[in-house]
Amino acid sequence: MVKRREPTARQMRLATELRRLREAAGLNSREAASLLGVSPAQITHIESALAGVSEQRLRRLASHYACTDEEFIDALVAMATDRTRGWWEEYRGLLPTPFLDLSELEHHARFQRHVAILYVPGLLQTEDYARAVFSSRLPELTEEEVELRIQHRKGRQQFTVPYEAVIHEAALRIRVSDRATSRAQLARLVELSEADHITVRVIPFDQDGFASAASTMTYVGGPVPKLDTVVRDALHGSAFFDSEAQLNTYRTGFRKVEGASLDPGQSREFIHRLMKDL
């Protein structure tokens, strides 16, 4: 068995779900290995994403673990047997791994929801806006590193799944660069908001009911709700959250943010007014 050197976030998620199923069944790794007819080390490697698992073995494990959620099991099988080599692989070794993990997660998403407080969401940014954001990072990036990140972001922007962004007025007013860049970014938001698969909502400064919902996040829908993922920006990359308790918390948080926002039509008019102010 060849061990993986660097499992992807998707492979890690599969491993985590298999471990959760085993623990829910009240079995240790030695008992699971005995049921499958393999060594305990092999179960450990599978649950650490250091080794893959075949469809046959995965379904046998699910049966031993008394998992009867066929839709969930099918989704795990799809994760285990997926051999997609996505466009983001051309950046492997050039960009930090979390950039690639995020691209892979988005590629398999059924939908996305984003809450933005200080910056326009990356998937909706213009090239000049993105360049200003990346150029302000500390430690400073070289011109080549900035350009790689911009090209990678442009690749991520080619999504077609339903996407809803709730953006606070602060993010719309903060000038990451100059007046022209801000005006062009607002115009781009208006344009994108008219696409069938994109919804943009705005939370104005004077909107009531926002305090309890002030949390930046990206919520990515998986093939089944159990496989949803929340992404939060961290100092050294993106952090992924996927426990059921965490997902429920962020689902509630998004509903609160959405409830404190203007509807799409009002939001588009609001952005138009900001453009005039510039």
DRENTOR-556028 format. One line per field, with one value per residue: residue in one letter; x, y negated, z negated of N, C-alpha, C in turn. Coordinates in steps of 0.02 Angstrom, whole numbers, m for minus. Example, Ala and Ser with C-alpha at 12.3 -4.5 7.8 and 13.67 -1.06 7.14 Angstrom:
2
r [A; S]
n_east [660; 642]
n_north [284; 112]
n_up [m390; m354]
ca_east [615; 684]
ca_north [225; 53]
ca_up [m390; m357]
c_east [660; 645]
c_north [165; m2]
c_up [m390; m394]
***
This chain:
278
r [M; V; K; R; R; E; P; T; A; R; Q; M; R; L; A; T; E; L; R; R; L; R; E; A; A; G; L; N; S; R; E; A; A; S; L; L; G; V; S; P; A; Q; I; T; H; I; E; S; A; L; A; G; V; S; E; Q; R; L; R; R; L; A; S; H; Y; A; C; T; D; E; E; F; I; D; A; L; V; A; M; A; T; D; R; T; R; G; W; W; E; E; Y; R; G; L; L; P; T; P; F; L; D; L; S; E; L; E; H; H; A; R; F; Q; R; H; V; A; I; L; Y; V; P; G; L; L; Q; T; E; D; Y; A; R; A; V; F; S; S; R; L; P; E; L; T; E; E; E; V; E; L; R; I; Q; H; R; K; G; R; Q; Q; F; T; V; P; Y; E; A; V; I; H; E; A; A; L; R; I; R; V; S; D; R; A; T; S; R; A; Q; L; A; R; L; V; E; L; S; E; A; D; H; I; T; V; R; V; I; P; F; D; Q; D; G; F; A; S; A; A; S; T; M; T; Y; V; G; G; P; V; P; K; L; D; T; V; V; R; D; A; L; H; G; S; A; F; F; D; S; E; A; Q; L; N; T; Y; R; T; G; F; R; K; V; E; G; A; S; L; D; P; G; Q; S; R; E; F; I; H; R; L; M; K; D; L]
n_east [42; 34; 75; m5; 74; 31; m119; m273; m394; m520; m499; m461; m580; m664; m597; m616; m756; m773; m707; m791; m909; m867; m839; m965; m1027; m973; m854; m680; m524; m457; m559; m637; m548; m539; m667; m663; m559; m426; m271; m254; m175; m200; m332; m309; m229; m321; m415; m339; m320; m210; m210; m310; m479; m573; m728; m799; m746; m777; m917; m937; m884; m974; m1088; m1052; m1043; m1173; m1234; m1367; m1400; m1419; m1400; m1301; m1198; m1176; m1127; m1007; m943; m929; m836; m729; m695; m671; m573; m536; m437; m417; m423; m352; m240; m131; m72; m10; 121; 155; 68; 7; m53; m187; m254; m276; m352; m468; m513; m542; m644; m743; m764; m836; m951; m1126; m1195; m1159; m1135; m1101; m1037; m987; m889; m785; m718; m755; m822; m708; m744; m817; m740; m657; m516; m424; m463; m439; m301; m259; m297; m218; m92; m80; m55; 27; 162; 239; 199; 282; 284; 262; 203; 85; 22; 4; m91; m197; m229; m265; m377; m462; m487; m564; m677; m755; m881; m1038; m1139; m1279; m1259; m1247; m1217; m1196; m1165; m1087; m1111; m993; m892; m916; m888; m756; m602; m497; m403; m398; m517; m568; m550; m636; m760; m770; m775; m897; m984; m962; m1016; m1152; m1176; m1148; m1246; m1359; m1354; m1422; m1386; m1328; m1346; m1351; m1346; m1363; m1308; m1348; m1268; m1362; m1453; m1563; m1539; m1417; m1307; m1296; m1258; m1137; m1020; m895; m897; m889; m1004; m1015; m1108; m1124; m1141; m1238; m1322; m1247; m1118; m1086; m982; m897; m802; m675; m577; m408; m253; m149; m203; m349; m473; m562; m723; m828; m905; m1062; m1121; m1052; m1089; m1227; m1228; m1173; m1265; m1376; m1321; m1306; m1438; m1480; m1400; m1443; m1575; m1557; m1526; m1547; m1669; m1634; m1666; m1675; m1547; m1470; m1508; m1458; m1319; m1302; m1327; m1217; m1117; m1142; m1106; m972]
n_north [59; m106; m251; m409; m566; m697; m723; m784; m911; m861; m722; m708; m741; m634; m532; m577; m566; m428; m387; m448; m374; m247; m271; m308; m188; m124; m53; m7; m38; 83; 179; 141; 168; 306; 344; 308; 382; 339; 260; 172; 60; 25; m22; m134; m208; m232; m309; m418; m475; m439; m332; m265; m202; m69; m58; 58; 98; m15; m14; 104; 71; m31; 46; 132; 35; 5; m95; m167; m263; m284; m381; m462; m367; m338; m462; m466; m360; m415; m515; m436; m368; m462; m529; m650; m770; m923; m1095; m1170; m1099; m1136; m1233; m1175; m1167; m1293; m1379; m1399; m1250; m1260; m1347; m1266; m1165; m1235; m1269; m1142; m1103; m1198; m1162; m1044; m1085; m1104; m1217; m1388; m1500; m1660; m1770; m1932; m2053; m2150; m2147; m2133; m1980; m1854; m1780; m1870; m1976; m2107; m2106; m2210; m2248; m2128; m2122; m2232; m2190; m2073; m2129; m2199; m2111; m2040; m1937; m2032; m1999; m1941; m2012; m1911; m1812; m1878; m1889; m1753; m1718; m1799; m1747; m1619; m1649; m1700; m1585; m1516; m1592; m1547; m1484; m1395; m1357; m1388; m1539; m1641; m1797; m1894; m2053; m2171; m2347; m2409; m2337; m2375; m2508; m2526; m2573; m2481; m2511; m2635; m2768; m2739; m2601; m2557; m2602; m2528; m2401; m2403; m2419; m2298; m2211; m2244; m2202; m2062; m2026; m2015; m1896; m1732; m1634; m1698; m1786; m1939; m2019; m2160; m2230; m2372; m2507; m2562; m2463; m2365; m2233; m2167; m2142; m2018; m1935; m1957; m1892; m1839; m1721; m1573; m1464; m1306; m1199; m1026; m863; m801; m862; m825; m830; m960; m1108; m1231; m1374; m1472; m1618; m1618; m1668; m1602; m1544; m1452; m1393; m1244; m1190; m1061; m982; m919; m998; m1118; m1151; m1169; m1282; m1380; m1377; m1431; m1555; m1609; m1621; m1722; m1830; m1843; m1878; m2004; m2080; m2179; m2148; m2067; m2158; m2285; m2288; m2297; m2424; m2498; m2481; m2546; m2679; m2699; m2697; m2817; m2906; m2897]
n_up [0; 49; m34; m49; m23; m42; m84; m13; m60; m33; m32; m164; m225; m189; m259; m390; m402; m393; m508; m603; m582; m623; m759; m804; m795; m900; m894; m900; m812; m795; m805; m695; m592; m602; m563; m431; m383; m377; m427; m585; m565; m434; m439; m518; m430; m327; m395; m421; m303; m235; m155; m22; 4; 68; 163; 132; 6; m68; m69; m137; m261; m299; m312; m418; m514; m533; m460; m380; m291; m135; m36; m91; m103; 33; 73; 3; 66; 194; 164; 127; 243; 337; 464; 510; 590; 563; 629; 539; 504; 579; 508; 403; 291; 322; 260; 90; 10; m51; 39; 149; 94; 62; 190; 241; 153; 186; 319; 311; 251; 212; 188; 137; 1; m59; m183; m201; m280; m284; m160; 15; 72; 129; 245; 315; 346; 440; 553; 524; 395; 325; 343; 267; 140; 121; 131; 16; m82; m226; m277; m144; 27; 175; 341; 433; 352; 316; 442; 473; 377; 416; 543; 506; 427; 526; 595; 499; 504; 606; 582; 575; 492; 378; 292; 152; 86; m56; m95; m195; m215; m250; m185; m56; m55; m99; m34; 49; 138; 254; 298; 427; 437; 337; 386; 504; 450; 381; 489; 551; 457; 468; 598; 588; 497; 571; 634; 659; 566; 459; 310; 230; 78; m30; m184; m260; m354; m442; m465; m563; m686; m664; m748; m815; m717; m657; m572; m471; m340; m236; m167; m109; m12; m19; 65; m11; m157; m272; m227; m208; m218; m313; m283; m350; m350; m397; m479; m415; m302; m245; m358; m389; m437; m496; m580; m642; m742; m725; m594; m608; m690; m605; m502; m565; m594; m466; m425; m511; m470; m338; m363; m413; m306; m154; m23; 137; 245; 180; 132; 248; 292; 185; 201; 322; 280; 197; 292; 359; 260; 264]
ca_east [0; 72; 46; m5; 119; m5; m191; m311; m447; m575; m479; m463; m651; m686; m567; m649; m823; m768; m691; m851; m955; m841; m847; m1037; m1045; m943; m800; m613; m494; m441; m621; m656; m501; m557; m728; m645; m506; m364; m234; m274; m136; m233; m389; m280; m208; m381; m446; m294; m316; m145; m225; m378; m521; m613; m800; m821; m728; m814; m986; m934; m875; m1037; m1134; m1030; m1056; m1246; m1256; m1420; m1412; m1391; m1378; m1238; m1148; m1161; m1086; m940; m914; m908; m775; m675; m677; m660; m503; m534; m378; m446; m382; m310; m179; m75; m43; 21; 192; 163; 26; m3; m103; m256; m284; m298; m406; m528; m535; m571; m707; m790; m778; m885; m1005; m1194; m1212; m1115; m1160; m1044; m1050; m928; m894; m734; m697; m799; m802; m659; m775; m851; m692; m625; m444; m389; m480; m401; m230; m249; m302; m159; m33; m78; m43; 90; 218; 226; 207; 316; 238; 245; 156; 21; m8; m19; m152; m249; m249; m301; m443; m502; m509; m617; m736; m793; m928; m1106; m1187; m1310; m1212; m1278; m1170; m1223; m1107; m1099; m1095; m922; m851; m929; m860; m684; m564; m436; m356; m419; m587; m586; m555; m697; m817; m772; m796; m969; m1017; m957; m1065; m1218; m1179; m1152; m1308; m1412; m1347; m1474; m1361; m1295; m1388; m1312; m1384; m1323; m1328; m1326; m1247; m1419; m1500; m1571; m1534; m1355; m1255; m1288; m1243; m1078; m968; m876; m892; m912; m1038; m1014; m1153; m1099; m1191; m1290; m1309; m1194; m1053; m1074; m920; m890; m732; m660; m510; m362; m192; m105; m242; m419; m489; m623; m762; m876; m944; m1133; m1134; m1026; m1130; m1291; m1215; m1163; m1329; m1416; m1290; m1320; m1508; m1485; m1370; m1489; m1633; m1540; m1505; m1597; m1682; m1589; m1681; m1655; m1474; m1444; m1519; m1412; m1252; m1306; m1320; m1147; m1077; m1151; m1069; m901]
ca_north [0; m168; m303; m476; m614; m758; m714; m845; m922; m815; m656; m712; m741; m564; m495; m599; m538; m356; m381; m464; m317; m193; m289; m306; m117; m99; m7; m34; m23; 155; 215; 125; 204; 377; 352; 299; 429; 304; 245; 109; 5; 4; m63; m197; m245; m255; m362; m476; m495; m419; m279; m267; m145; m50; m62; 120; 95; m69; 8; 154; 34; m64; 99; 152; m21; m2; m158; m151; m323; m265; m441; m480; m317; m349; m522; m446; m319; m461; m547; m386; m344; m519; m536; m714; m812; m987; m1148; m1198; m1060; m1169; m1279; m1137; m1184; m1365; m1413; m1358; m1197; m1280; m1376; m1211; m1131; m1276; m1261; m1075; m1105; m1236; m1125; m993; m1115; m1107; m1288; m1424; m1559; m1698; m1830; m1974; m2112; m2201; m2143; m2101; m1909; m1841; m1756; m1926; m2031; m2123; m2092; m2265; m2243; m2071; m2140; m2277; m2150; m2030; m2171; m2227; m2057; m2037; m1970; m2054; m1950; m1966; m2024; m1846; m1779; m1913; m1870; m1684; m1718; m1829; m1699; m1565; m1675; m1705; m1516; m1500; m1632; m1516; m1438; m1398; m1335; m1444; m1574; m1698; m1837; m1947; m2097; m2229; m2412; m2425; m2306; m2411; m2576; m2525; m2578; m2441; m2544; m2704; m2779; m2705; m2529; m2547; m2612; m2471; m2343; m2409; m2406; m2226; m2179; m2253; m2158; m1992; m2014; m2003; m1828; m1689; m1591; m1739; m1831; m1984; m2057; m2210; m2251; m2442; m2524; m2579; m2407; m2335; m2161; m2139; m2130; m1947; m1896; m1986; m1841; m1822; m1649; m1543; m1401; m1268; m1143; m962; m823; m793; m911; m802; m843; m1032; m1132; m1303; m1397; m1536; m1641; m1620; m1705; m1564; m1506; m1441; m1340; m1209; m1164; m1015; m941; m934; m1053; m1179; m1166; m1196; m1350; m1425; m1382; m1479; m1620; m1635; m1642; m1786; m1880; m1851; m1913; m2074; m2111; m2202; m2098; m2077; m2219; m2341; m2287; m2323; m2497; m2525; m2483; m2600; m2742; m2705; m2714; m2889; m2942; m2897]
ca_up [0; 54; m76; m20; m56; m60; m69; m2; m109; m16; m56; m237; m246; m184; m315; m451; m404; m407; m579; m641; m577; m667; m829; m819; m801; m962; m877; m895; m747; m791; m791; m626; m549; m604; m522; m360; m365; m364; m488; m617; m536; m373; m460; m540; m371; m292; m435; m421; m232; m207; m106; 3; m11; 126; 152; 99; m65; m101; m81; m190; m324; m315; m335; m485; m559; m536; m429; m332; m250; m70; 0; m122; m83; 104; 77; m20; 120; 246; 140; 124; 309; 381; 487; 545; 586; 580; 656; 486; 496; 611; 459; 349; 284; 334; 210; 30; 17; m64; 99; 192; 59; 70; 260; 247; 117; 227; 380; 296; 212; 239; 182; 92; m33; m86; m222; m197; m323; m269; m90; 63; 78; 182; 307; 348; 352; 504; 550; 490; 324; 298; 341; 210; 78; 114; 124; m51; m130; m263; m244; m76; 81; 235; 397; 462; 307; 323; 506; 468; 337; 456; 594; 471; 408; 586; 608; 451; 519; 660; 551; 603; 442; 344; 247; 119; 47; m98; m102; m237; m183; m263; m133; 6; m60; m110; 29; 46; 184; 266; 313; 489; 423; 298; 430; 550; 411; 369; 553; 562; 413; 498; 656; 566; 461; 620; 660; 631; 511; 408; 271; 188; 29; m66; m251; m271; m422; m485; m468; m630; m694; m635; m798; m833; m657; m625; m567; m402; m328; m173; m179; m47; m15; 7; 100; m61; m210; m318; m197; m200; m248; m324; m275; m382; m336; m453; m464; m371; m253; m261; m406; m370; m493; m466; m627; m638; m787; m693; m535; m632; m715; m548; m466; m602; m585; m399; m423; m545; m426; m282; m388; m426; m243; m106; 28; 194; 282; 139; 127; 311; 290; 136; 231; 371; 244; 176; 352; 372; 209; 284]
c_east [44; 38; 49; 42; 81; m79; m224; m364; m506; m560; m481; m536; m680; m661; m601; m719; m822; m751; m753; m902; m932; m853; m920; m1061; m1015; m887; m733; m582; m476; m503; m644; m612; m519; m619; m713; m593; m441; m329; m260; m237; m170; m294; m364; m260; m268; m412; m401; m284; m248; m152; m297; m417; m565; m687; m824; m807; m766; m885; m988; m926; m940; m1088; m1117; m1045; m1131; m1269; m1306; m1437; m1380; m1365; m1310; m1183; m1128; m1116; m1015; m905; m889; m844; m716; m650; m663; m586; m494; m466; m399; m396; m333; m244; m119; m40; m9; 96; 205; 124; 21; m60; m174; m291; m313; m356; m472; m556; m570; m640; m760; m810; m833; m947; m1072; m1220; m1160; m1151; m1101; m1068; m985; m938; m846; m712; m752; m776; m757; m690; m809; m803; m670; m550; m406; m402; m440; m327; m214; m251; m240; m96; m25; m62; 25; 101; 204; 240; 246; 265; 216; 194; 87; m14; m33; m85; m210; m274; m287; m371; m489; m527; m567; m682; m778; m842; m998; m1159; m1220; m1264; m1248; m1226; m1208; m1164; m1126; m1077; m1021; m877; m858; m896; m785; m647; m499; m382; m378; m494; m610; m594; m619; m759; m825; m795; m870; m1008; m1017; m1007; m1136; m1227; m1188; m1218; m1367; m1407; m1397; m1450; m1329; m1345; m1343; m1359; m1337; m1352; m1303; m1306; m1308; m1471; m1503; m1556; m1471; m1306; m1243; m1266; m1179; m1021; m956; m870; m910; m942; m1045; m1057; m1124; m1155; m1250; m1273; m1253; m1125; m1044; m1009; m923; m816; m725; m588; m470; m298; m149; m144; m314; m426; m557; m657; m818; m913; m1017; m1151; m1111; m1070; m1197; m1284; m1209; m1226; m1374; m1388; m1305; m1392; m1517; m1457; m1417; m1551; m1621; m1521; m1563; m1611; m1640; m1602; m1660; m1579; m1442; m1451; m1470; m1341; m1249; m1296; m1249; m1103; m1082; m1112; m995; m888]
c_north [m62; m223; m370; m521; m675; m751; m782; m851; m874; m745; m653; m709; m671; m524; m513; m568; m463; m345; m396; m407; m261; m209; m288; m235; m86; m49; m42; m12; 51; 196; 203; 163; 278; 390; 348; 348; 396; 290; 180; 49; m21; m39; m132; m239; m271; m314; m423; m504; m481; m363; m285; m205; m131; m56; m1; 117; 41; m47; 62; 121; 2; m13; 121; 97; m36; m69; m141; m210; m312; m325; m464; m432; m326; m410; m507; m404; m364; m497; m499; m367; m400; m524; m601; m748; m881; m1039; m1175; m1160; m1093; m1218; m1242; m1150; m1258; m1407; m1369; m1308; m1218; m1313; m1321; m1173; m1169; m1270; m1194; m1073; m1140; m1199; m1074; m1020; m1111; m1179; m1321; m1485; m1595; m1758; m1870; m2037; m2167; m2202; m2113; m2028; m1898; m1819; m1812; m1985; m2043; m2108; m2147; m2264; m2186; m2088; m2185; m2238; m2108; m2071; m2200; m2174; m2063; m1965; m1984; m1999; m1982; m1977; m1958; m1809; m1812; m1891; m1799; m1680; m1747; m1781; m1641; m1588; m1680; m1635; m1497; m1536; m1602; m1465; m1447; m1377; m1396; m1474; m1635; m1733; m1890; m1991; m2158; m2293; m2430; m2399; m2344; m2480; m2578; m2526; m2539; m2470; m2617; m2707; m2741; m2630; m2514; m2553; m2552; m2408; m2345; m2394; m2331; m2189; m2185; m2206; m2085; m1977; m2000; m1933; m1783; m1651; m1631; m1786; m1874; m2023; m2103; m2222; m2323; m2453; m2534; m2523; m2378; m2260; m2129; m2115; m2056; m1904; m1919; m1936; m1825; m1747; m1632; m1476; m1365; m1205; m1081; m924; m804; m840; m890; m819; m917; m1051; m1208; m1320; m1465; m1554; m1643; m1655; m1669; m1521; m1499; m1385; m1311; m1181; m1120; m970; m963; m994; m1119; m1199; m1197; m1268; m1399; m1430; m1433; m1550; m1650; m1659; m1710; m1843; m1895; m1891; m1986; m2112; m2136; m2146; m2114; m2141; m2281; m2346; m2315; m2399; m2531; m2532; m2538; m2668; m2753; m2725; m2789; m2931; m2947; m2945]
c_up [0; 14; m41; m59; m81; m40; m57; m56; m96; m40; m132; m262; m243; m243; m380; m457; m419; m481; m622; m640; m623; m740; m850; m828; m864; m951; m880; m829; m740; m774; m719; m577; m545; m561; m448; m336; m346; m430; m519; m587; m472; m387; m481; m480; m332; m329; m445; m351; m202; m156; m84; m17; 50; 110; 113; 24; m101; m116; m135; m258; m346; m341; m405; m536; m566; m510; m374; m287; m181; m31; m25; m101; m10; 113; 55; 33; 176; 227; 144; 194; 359; 400; 526; 535; 610; 604; 604; 477; 530; 564; 401; 348; 295; 284; 148; 40; 1; m5; 143; 160; 66; 141; 270; 213; 158; 290; 369; 260; 250; 237; 137; 63; m65; m125; m224; m237; m301; m196; m47; 70; 138; 248; 346; 361; 424; 497; 512; 414; 292; 293; 281; 145; 68; 102; 54; m104; m164; m285; m170; m25; 139; 290; 428; 418; 311; 387; 506; 430; 376; 509; 564; 452; 469; 607; 563; 470; 576; 632; 580; 552; 409; 292; 218; 75; 8; m118; m145; m200; m194; m208; m67; 5; m69; m43; 21; 91; 193; 284; 375; 478; 385; 342; 477; 513; 397; 433; 568; 519; 442; 557; 636; 532; 507; 652; 624; 569; 455; 375; 226; 143; m10; m135; m261; m344; m468; m488; m538; m628; m669; m688; m812; m774; m621; m622; m494; m394; m257; m190; m113; m54; 17; 42; 55; m118; m259; m292; m179; m236; m257; m319; m307; m365; m400; m431; m412; m321; m276; m311; m388; m432; m465; m515; m624; m682; m756; m634; m557; m656; m657; m504; m499; m592; m517; m395; m457; m502; m368; m303; m402; m363; m202; m55; 89; 233; 244; 134; 191; 314; 241; 165; 284; 337; 220; 234; 368; 322; 226; 341]
***
